Amino acid sequence: MNEPLIDLKDITFAYPGAGTPVFRDFNFQLLPGNHVGLIGPNGCGKTTLLHLIMGLVKPQKGRIEVLGQEASIEKDFVAVRQQVGLVFQNPDDQLFCPTVLEDVAFGPLNQGKTPAEAMQIARETMERLGLAGFEDRVTYKLSGGEKKLVSLAAVLAMQPRLLLLDEPTTGLDTETKHRLVHFLQDLDIAYMIVSHEDAFLHHTVGEYYHVHEHCCQLV
């Protein structure tokens, strides 16, 4: 069997002051090439699961392995974030440069690319997502749906080995959703999608997992 891209073992996590843990002795694996959807009611831990993988929150107990390496301290998760891309539910949480091109080029620059290389990667990524012509647009003036696509472009420009998407269709019109579906269908890396839209998941993932306290259960 292929080595899991993500392997969560006996994870227990509770937010400070919360009486009940979000996860208790939680286990989950994601294998290479898999495209999975995470479903479940609000508050069940879907977004928290993505944040645990990225090290944005830390478990009180358990072991996290990402891309074959244990991740437990911030230094480990810095390396994870260079190879795993997270598209946040709210794009304003990850867009901070004045223009779209600068936002999309930021990741490659942070990876050590030259400014010319980073700009070229950014332009090519934007074109793949139908964002050609957006280079000089002011980021904070974009619509919610446009910000979503720019957030995705900014993550993809870092050429991740794994993609995590948190409610990626929020704010998208029907045409843009269809464009995103076709893009994901052609994507040749593993990804996980948190979404309440059954139709979107039906066209983009091969497996559905219901998130609950102890594990992600295949449904």
NUDREN-541359 format. One record per residue (C-alpha): residue in one letter; x, y, z. Coordinates in pm, 1 decimal. Each point is the difference from the previous one (the first is absolute). Layout:
N
SITE  code         u         v         w
SITE     A         X         Y         Z
...
REM end
This chain:
219
SITE  code         u         v         w
SITE     M       0.0       0.0       0.0
SITE     N     121.2     350.9     -79.3
SITE     E     123.2     204.8     294.6
SITE     P    -275.1     241.0     114.8
SITE     L      38.0     368.2     -81.9
SITE     I    -179.3      72.7     327.5
SITE     D     -11.0    -230.8     299.7
SITE     L    -173.5     117.6     317.6
SITE     K      28.8    -240.6     292.0
SITE     D    -202.1      16.4     322.7
SITE     I     -45.9     378.1     -19.0
SITE     T    -174.5     174.6     287.7
SITE     F     -72.0     369.5     -42.7
SITE     A    -212.3     251.5     190.6
SITE     Y     -16.1     376.3     -33.4
SITE     P      99.7     192.1     315.1
SITE     G    -290.9      23.7     241.1
SITE     A    -213.0    -250.9    -190.8
SITE     G    -160.6    -266.9     211.7
SITE     T      -6.2    -266.1    -270.9
SITE     P     288.2     -90.6    -235.0
SITE     V     -52.5      42.9    -372.6
SITE     F     196.1    -322.8     -48.7
SITE     R      77.5    -280.6     240.2
SITE     D     238.3    -282.0    -105.4
SITE     F     -64.8     102.3    -361.8
SITE     N     157.0    -188.4    -291.8
SITE     F      17.8      80.7    -371.2
SITE     Q     212.7     -76.9    -305.8
SITE     L      16.0     153.7    -347.1
SITE     L     175.6    -204.9    -267.8
SITE     P     182.0     133.4    -308.3
SITE     G    -222.2      89.9    -292.4
SITE     N    -322.0      -0.3     202.0
SITE     H    -263.0     271.1     -41.6
SITE     V    -224.2       2.7     306.7
SITE     G    -286.4     207.1     133.4
SITE     L     -52.0      72.3     368.8
SITE     I    -362.9      31.2     105.1
SITE     G    -184.7      39.1     327.5
SITE     P    -205.4     253.9     196.8
SITE     N     132.6     340.4     103.4
SITE     G     233.0     -27.9     296.2
SITE     C      97.5    -363.0     -59.6
SITE     G     364.6      90.5     -60.9
SITE     K      46.1       9.5    -379.0
SITE     T     186.5     331.6      -6.9
SITE     T     181.7     -88.2     321.9
SITE     L     128.8    -315.1    -169.2
SITE     L     155.9     206.6    -279.7
SITE     H     152.6     238.2     254.7
SITE     L     150.6    -291.1     195.9
SITE     I     167.6    -129.0    -316.1
SITE     M     150.8     344.1     -64.2
SITE     G     106.9      57.8     360.8
SITE     L    -228.5     300.3      46.9
SITE     V    -132.7    -171.6     311.9
SITE     K     185.1    -267.8     197.8
SITE     P    -148.2    -316.6     151.6
SITE     Q      20.8     -72.8     371.2
SITE     K      76.1    -362.6     -82.8
SITE     G      89.7    -215.9    -299.0
SITE     R     234.0      -9.6    -297.0
SITE     I     -18.5     187.2    -331.0
SITE     E     198.8    -121.0    -302.3
SITE     V      -7.5     197.9    -323.8
SITE     L     177.2    -117.8    -315.7
SITE     G     172.5    -272.5     195.7
SITE     Q     143.4     224.9     273.6
SITE     E    -122.3      55.0     353.4
SITE     A    -110.3     358.5      62.0
SITE     S     -22.3     117.0     360.2
SITE     I     181.7     333.8      40.7
SITE     E     -28.9     322.0    -199.2
SITE     K     319.1     -69.4    -197.1
SITE     D    -156.4    -324.3    -127.6
SITE     F    -316.0     176.3    -111.0
SITE     V     194.9     273.6    -179.2
SITE     A     133.5    -279.7    -221.7
SITE     V    -353.2    -141.9     -38.5
SITE     R    -133.2     336.3    -117.8
SITE     Q     261.3       6.6    -277.7
SITE     Q    -147.6    -319.4    -146.5
SITE     V    -366.6      -2.9     103.9
SITE     G    -233.6     275.7    -116.0
SITE     L    -302.0     112.1     203.1
SITE     V    -268.1     218.7    -156.3
SITE     F    -177.9     164.7     292.6
SITE     Q    -377.5      28.4      23.4
SITE     N      36.3     379.3      21.4
SITE     P     244.1     125.2    -267.6
SITE     D      64.5     318.2     197.8
SITE     D     192.8    -220.0     243.9
SITE     Q     272.3     -64.3    -258.8
SITE     L       1.1     290.9    -245.0
SITE     F     204.7     295.7     116.5
SITE     C     200.6     145.2    -291.8
SITE     P    -117.4     313.4    -185.0
SITE     T     -51.5    -166.5    -339.5
SITE     V    -106.6    -342.0    -121.9
SITE     L     331.0     -74.9    -173.8
SITE     E     195.0      82.7     315.3
SITE     D    -221.9    -229.5     207.1
SITE     V      39.0    -293.5    -238.5
SITE     A     376.6      54.1     -36.0
SITE     F      58.5      26.3     375.6
SITE     G      16.3    -376.5      57.4
SITE     P     257.5     -76.7    -270.8
SITE     L     210.5     294.2     120.4
SITE     N     -13.5    -142.5     352.2
SITE     Q     118.9    -333.5    -140.9
SITE     G     313.2     162.0    -136.8
SITE     K    -100.7      69.2    -359.2
SITE     T     141.5     312.7    -164.7
SITE     P    -246.1     286.4     -52.9
SITE     A     -10.5     -76.5    -373.5
SITE     E     -65.5    -371.5      63.3
SITE     A    -267.1      76.5     260.1
SITE     M    -181.7     239.7    -231.6
SITE     Q       7.6    -252.7    -284.2
SITE     I    -138.8    -276.5     223.9
SITE     A    -267.4     239.2     129.1
SITE     R    -110.8     101.9    -349.2
SITE     E     -15.9    -360.7    -121.8
SITE     T    -198.6    -109.3     306.2
SITE     M    -244.2     288.2     -37.4
SITE     E     -55.3     -83.6    -364.7
SITE     R     -86.3    -361.0      91.3
SITE     L    -273.1     130.7     229.9
SITE     G    -138.0     252.8    -246.6
SITE     L     153.0     295.3     182.9
SITE     A     205.7     143.0    -285.1
SITE     G     -46.4     377.3       2.2
SITE     F     -33.6      13.5     379.2
SITE     E     370.2      65.5      59.5
SITE     D     -33.6     365.2     100.6
SITE     R    -341.6     -23.7     164.9
SITE     V     -11.3     120.9     360.3
SITE     T     -56.3    -309.8     211.1
SITE     Y    -231.0     144.6     264.3
SITE     K    -231.8     141.2    -269.3
SITE     L     -71.0    -340.8    -154.0
SITE     S    -330.0    -180.1      46.2
SITE     G     -17.3    -289.3     244.5
SITE     G       7.9    -254.4    -281.1
SITE     E     296.4     169.1    -168.1
SITE     K     188.3       0.4     330.1
SITE     K     -66.2    -374.4      28.8
SITE     L     162.2     -64.9    -338.3
SITE     V     295.0     224.1      80.7
SITE     S      48.2    -187.2     329.8
SITE     L       4.5    -328.3    -189.7
SITE     A     246.2     141.0    -253.3
SITE     A     226.5     121.1     280.9
SITE     V       8.0    -349.5     148.4
SITE     L      45.1    -181.8    -333.1
SITE     A     286.9     229.8     -98.4
SITE     M     201.1    -168.5     277.8
SITE     Q     -40.9    -330.6    -187.8
SITE     P    -121.9    -196.3     303.7
SITE     R       3.4    -379.1      22.9
SITE     L    -337.0       6.1     175.9
SITE     L    -290.5     246.0      -3.7
SITE     L    -251.5      69.8     277.8
SITE     L    -309.2     206.8     -85.4
SITE     D    -241.4     136.9     259.2
SITE     E    -342.5      81.9    -151.5
SITE     P     154.2     105.1    -334.0
SITE     T    -332.2      78.6    -171.8
SITE     T    -120.3     263.5     247.9
SITE     G     -72.1     320.4    -192.9
SITE     L      50.8    -155.5    -343.9
SITE     D    -256.2      40.6    -275.9
SITE     T    -111.1    -303.6    -200.9
SITE     E     240.2      59.9    -289.2
SITE     T     298.9      34.9     232.8
SITE     K     -99.9    -314.1     189.9
SITE     H      -2.8    -192.3    -325.8
SITE     R     345.1     137.9     -85.1
SITE     L     127.8    -109.6     340.9
SITE     V    -150.9    -348.0     -43.1
SITE     H     177.9     -49.8    -333.2
SITE     F     325.3     131.1     143.1
SITE     L     -10.0    -240.4     295.5
SITE     Q     -94.2    -293.1    -223.7
SITE     D     321.4      59.1    -194.8
SITE     L     218.8      49.7     308.4
SITE     D     252.6    -282.0      40.2
SITE     I      71.2      36.6     372.6
SITE     A    -192.6    -126.1     302.1
SITE     Y    -249.8     234.8     160.0
SITE     M    -261.5      21.0     275.1
SITE     I    -305.1     223.0     -21.1
SITE     V    -223.6     118.2     282.8
SITE     S    -334.4      91.7    -156.9
SITE     H    -371.8       2.9      68.9
SITE     E     -75.2     -14.0    -374.6
SITE     D     -75.6    -359.9     -91.3
SITE     A     -10.9      70.7    -372.9
SITE     F     345.0     159.4       4.8
SITE     L     148.9    -292.0     194.2
SITE     H    -172.0    -250.2    -229.7
SITE     H     197.7     139.4    -293.9
SITE     T     335.7      52.4     174.6
SITE     V      67.4    -282.2     250.2
SITE     G       8.6    -376.9      -9.5
SITE     E     -74.2     -62.0     367.2
SITE     Y    -204.1     168.6     272.6
SITE     Y     100.9      -9.6     366.0
SITE     H    -232.7      93.5     283.7
SITE     V     201.1     180.0     269.4
SITE     H     -79.3     -84.7     359.8
SITE     E     172.9     -15.5     335.2
SITE     H     202.9    -317.6     -47.6
SITE     C      72.6     -29.4    -372.9
SITE     C     -89.5      91.5    -356.1
SITE     Q    -244.1    -272.0    -104.8
SITE     L     -35.4     -89.9    -367.2
SITE     V    -360.3      45.5    -115.9
REM end
